[in-house]
Amino acid sequence: MSRIPQSFIDDLVARADIVEVIGSRVPLKKKGREYAACCPFHHEKSPSFFVSPDKQFYHCFGCGAHGTVLGFLMAFERLDFVEAVETLAGQLGLTVPREGGETPQAHPHAPLLAILEDCARFYQAELKRTPRAIDYLKRRGVSGETAATFGLGYAPPGFDTLERALRLDRQGIDRLKQAGMLSEGEHGRLYDRFRERVMFPIRDRRGRVIAFGGRVLGDEKPKYLNSPETPLFHKGHELYGLFEARKALGRPDRLLVVEGYMDVVMLAQHGLREAIATLGTAVTREQVDLMFRHTAQVVFCFDGDEAGRRAAWRALEATLPQLRDGLDARFLFLPEGEDPDSLVRQEGAEAFRARIGHEALGFDAFLLEELARQAEDDGTPAARARLKTLALPLIQGMPAGVLKDLVLDKLAARVGVSIDRLLPSKERLAPRPQAHERPVRPAEPGRATALRKAIVLLLHYPELAARRAPDPAWAQSPVPGLPLLALLIDHLRSRPTPMGVTLEHFRASPHARVLEAISRLPPPRESEDIEVRERMWLDMLEHIAATHNRARLRQLTERPFAELQPLERQELLRLTTLQSSRE
């Protein structure tokens, strides 16, 4: 199996400008030697997210998110490591090499992705030469530009149109079936799944077509038809329009969740580019997780009838377990007989936005309102007790935090009891600290050891590695952490690189997690002075060398002398002599 050479990854990260990469996705402002922004990984009003061009590293003091340029791409774009490398290399105009000379496939199911792209291009071409389909989209108000943005197409009539148009052999037909584009009838006969429908490509986070939705031009049933589950497509894990929303907005302030493809298309055409759809399924936890990876607020938009409220309730149940501090969910119910498509065409984008602002219910309000209806809450003690019984398990399923506590407070006020009476005795809340209060963490043993200080200093000032070569014996030292320090010094002596580049080099190393944790620690303030820094470094190494010698001497003397190898006996003699001279 081919792999990306580590030397290429090191060069790629060293060559990349982390400020440019992050700044193209998050608005950065210069603050001294660093750049600041509101964190893209949690909701905040004042910037606590900082990017250091010197260290090639980012860190958020609010939520603790931190890492290298590749780490940012993985977190922000939801890419795996190889995808992040390919994305960054593409931005720099580089081709990603593979050891062994193998040509990599961008995806384990690359042939299926390729054939779905062929299908999308075919459908788009068919739309342009089908007046009936063009007229249908014009009647619905869809412009040519919007149709191109979403890659809309048309599936013509015929049972073997794709096979003939794409000129497929038996292997190609098998791939078409595996990709969900062919259905199997009686006697095993295969035929096109989509016929005489406007086609909506469903894209993954990288913009690759993974499935389709199709709508009939008239009132035939079923009105909408989706691709089946395939190796590429799991409808409960995907969101229609998310790729297009991110492409237009980067990280949107909110996502507006609607039910239909056409709702997404028309809202986007009117300027509400944050619209996405759930592919005709009830909202799943996987979809909610995907939403909150790209925004801090989700507004669910449903019909105001009974079916719409049931769908909203299912969405709430999927959302509550993921509503941690900094996130928000709201619920907008439309007038009877209206959907987002018709409503935005009638009243325009600004009125629709105003409707969201004025009419969308907070998740807590919808929760208590709906449960009060289920409990037939008429204000009597029995009804309030029923409300508490229904609501408490749902709220307790939320992640621990201030948001959960505030919702519990609302429930307590609604049923007319104190928070202590609301919760079972074993779960009653301790007095909660005020927002400005910060818990004091006890000092950790060894937290400020010379060894840890040395690693911190070296990560921030890699040029120090050239001041002294590590003792070869440190690589096998019994002192915890010393083999890592020796490895770092040896690596940085030949090429002192910024902290971000160093961390990326050791990503696959057993030391990766330790280095990541230590990278969060600031260097000593006095180390800003070059002479002081160098003196500190050499003093630390002297202290560390003495610690290693004592540990090694103790290790050797604990073994019977007869079992020691000749070199070990020489080492024991040297260390004993050294120890005696110091005493």
Buried (B, 14 or more C-beta within 10 A) or exposed (E): EEEBEBEBBBBBBBEBEBBEBBBEBBBBEEEEEBBBBBBBBBBBEEBBBBBBBEBBBBBBEBBEBBBBBBBBBBBBBBBEBEBBBBBBBEBEEBEBBBEEEEEBEBBEBEBBBBBBEBBBBBBBEBBEEBEEBBEBBEEBBBEEEBBEBBBBBBBBEBBBBBBEBBEBEEEBBBBBBBBBBBBEEEEEEBBBBBBBBBBBBBBBBBEBBBBBBBBBBEEEEEEBBBBEEBEBBBBBBBBBBBBBBBEBBBBBEBBBBBBBBBBBBBBBBBBBBBBBBBBBBBBBBBBBBBBBBBBBBBBBBBBBEEEBBEBBBBBBBBBBBBBBBBBBBBBBBBEEEBBBBBBBBEBEEEEBBEBBEEEBBBBBEBBBEBBBEEBEBEEEEEBBEBBBEBBBEBBBEBEEEEBBBEBBBBBBEBBEBEBEEBBEEEEEEEEEEEEEEEEEEEEEEEEEBBBBBBBBBBBBBBBBBEEBEBBEBBBEBEBEBBBBBBBBBBBBBEEBBBBBBBBBBBBEEEBBEBBBEBBEBEBBEEBEEEEEBBEBBEEBBEBBBBBBBBBBBEBBEEEEEEEBEEEBEEBBEEBEEBEEEEE
